[in-house]
Amino acid sequence: MTTNNHPTSVLISQCLMEGSSRYTHGMYVDLRYGNVSVINSTFKSLARPIDLRFHDQCQNINIERNRVENTLSQRHIDLYKSGSGKSENCTLNIVDNIVSQDSGDTSQTGGVRVWARYDIMRINLDRNSLSGINYLALYLYLYHTSALVSVSENVIADCEKAMHVEAYGGSATVSIHQNTVLRNFGTDIIKLITADYLKRPLEFERNSMRNNSNTVVTVEASNALLHYNVFNNPDATSNIKVSTSQGGYGDVNATLNYWGSVDSRQIAGKLYDQRSNPALPLVIYQPYFENSSLSSVYEETRRFVTPDGILGGDVNGNVTLTVEGSPYTAVSSINVLPGDVLQVEAGVEINFLPNIGVTVEGALIVEGNIDNPVNFLPQSTEKKWRGIEFLHTE
C-alpha cells in the first residue's frame, strides 16, 4: 500500500496473516502523510510481515500488541524513515509485541528495526518480547534527530544478538532502561554506538543481563552512562568491551553496577579496555554493588578516594588530595557536606567525567598558586563537567 500526499489513516486490527514460503509477503505500507496503526494482529511464516516506510508528514505510527512468528526472510518488524525533512510531530510506538522464531528454524532473520533519520518527536520501543531470533533482535538507528527515545522493559532471550543502538549527531535523548537480556549469544550482544558530537549522554541504566555468552556490551561512545545494571554472565568473555573504531573516546563511566562478583580482579578480568589494550579508554567500574538487588555498595569501594585515584560521593570528614596521588578522576559528583573539609594541594589535577561536579556545604580549601596551580578539568575536552556549586559554606 502506497498512500498519496493527502492525510491518510490506516488501521489494521485483529487480523491473521499467514504464509507458507519466503515469497509470501505480509503488510507493506508506504505512508506519505497521516497515521498508521497495526494492533492486536498475528503474522505467521511470512517474508517481511510488517514493513513500513514513512515520510516527513507522518504523525503517529502505532505497532502494538501484535504477535509475529517465524519470519522467513528480512525482519519481523521494519520501520524506515524516508526523506531528509523533519517529522517534528511524529511519534513511533512499538510496544507490547511478541516476536519469536522457532528453535529449529535457521532462517537468518532480524527482529525489530527502526531506522529514524532527521527530526522525530518521540520513539517508544517498550515492553516487547523477542525470543529465538537468529540474527539481531532489536536495531535502532538514529541520524540527526532530536527525538526522545525510550527502549525500556523489553525481554530479549535466546537470540544471536540482542540489541544494537547507533546515534549520530543531533540532540536525541536516548534512555535504555529496565530491559532483561537472557541467554543470548553471538558477538556484540548489546552494542552502543554514539558519534563524538552527540549532544546528550546515552543512558544505559537498570538493565539485567544474565547468562549471556561472548561479549555482553560493546561501547563505542563518547558519552554513554552505564549505571545500576546487573551483569551476571559466568560464561561471557567480557561484560564490557570498549571499541574506538569511530575515533578516540574518553573513559567509560560504568560505576554503580553489580558485576556478578565483589572480587575486583574478577570484575576487571571481564572488562576489555585499557587494561587489555593500552590504546583503549578505561572502564571505570568502582564503586560497585555487592548484590544483584543493588541494595548495598560494596564496602571496599565506598571510600571517597580509592588508591588508584578514583573520586566520588561524600567526603565524610577531613580529606586531603595530595600531589603524589594526582591525577584523580571524579566518576560521581563530589559532596562536601557540613562539617567536611576537602583540601586540595598545589599541583593536583582532577579530571571530571561529563555532568559530574562538586557541591560544597562544608569547607573546600584549594592551595594552588601561579607557579603550581590546581587544575579542575573535564575528562574529555568536548564534554562539559558540571562545575562547583557553593551552598551554605563554612
Secondary structure, 3 states (H helix, E strand, C coil): CECCCCCEEEEEECCEEECCCCCCEEEEEEEEEEEEEEECCEEECCEEEEEEEEEEEEEEEEEECCEEECCCECEEEEEEECCCCCEEEEEEEEECCEEECCCCCCCCCEEEEEEEECCEEEEEEECCEEECCCCEEEEEEEECCCCEEEEECCEEECCCEEEEEEEECCCCEEEEECCEEECCCCCCCEEEEECCCCCCCEEEECCEEECCCEEEEEEECCCEEEECCEEECCCEEEEEEECCCCCCCCCEECCCCECCCCCHHHHHHCEECCCCCCCCCCEECCCCECCCCCCCECHHHCCCECCCCEEEEECCCEEEECCCCCCEEEEEEEEECCCCEEEECCCCEEEECCCCEEEECCEEEECCCCCCCCEEEECCCCCCCCEEEECCCC
